[in-house]
Amino acid sequence: MTKRIQTLFCLSIIIFALSGNALALNIKLKKEEVEDAVKKGVEHGKDIFKSPDLKHACINYWPRQGGLLVRSKFIDLTVTASMWFNKGQKISDKEINDIIASPYLKVEMRTKDDVIILLKQGENIIEPVDIDYEDPCCELCKFDGGNRYDHDFVTSNFLYSNLDPNAKTTIIVKGPYREREYNIDLSRIK
């Protein structure tokens, strides 16, 4: 009987360890993961989008026009740290805490068109909680809310609580010209 209990205990540990590794999309980052994300952003600098960590998060030749970036918390920290490093600065603790506390998975598209980005998991269509339009204008314009009709990026924010990180996911982009779909595997995105 004790041998059977030991075997079941060992199997449960193996299953637990494998399930933790199978789910790469982290909703809650540990301190070490935060430090690793910032470190990788600084290490890769201007080549951040060629880094192995962003391989599965970059879709359709990101950062080119029409490209998509799936910004999980880890990816968001890495890209933001890289952006600040490229400007000769360091990411602030406030910005790190804001990213960690965010309840959103962001899907960002580089486009000047007004598009709607949706996620589909099985038959479930997941709509964004909100959409941000980042314009190429000055910081004062961004402070005033930006110009929705002159932007460079469209970011759709999806609640993590509405997502199944292990489900097959399709990004649907509805634009003025046509609808496009991109299949992604969220479990391969850190």
Protein Blocks (a to p, Z undefined) as FASTA:
>chain_A
ZZmmmmmmmmmmmmmmmmmmmmmbcfbdcfklmmmmmmmmmmnmmmmmmpmklmmmpggh
iabehiacdddfklmmmmmmmmmmmnopacdfklmmmmmmpcbdcdddddfbdcddddde
hjbccddfbdcdddfbdfklmmnnpafklcfbdcddddfklpcfkbccddddddfkbccd
ddddfklpZZ
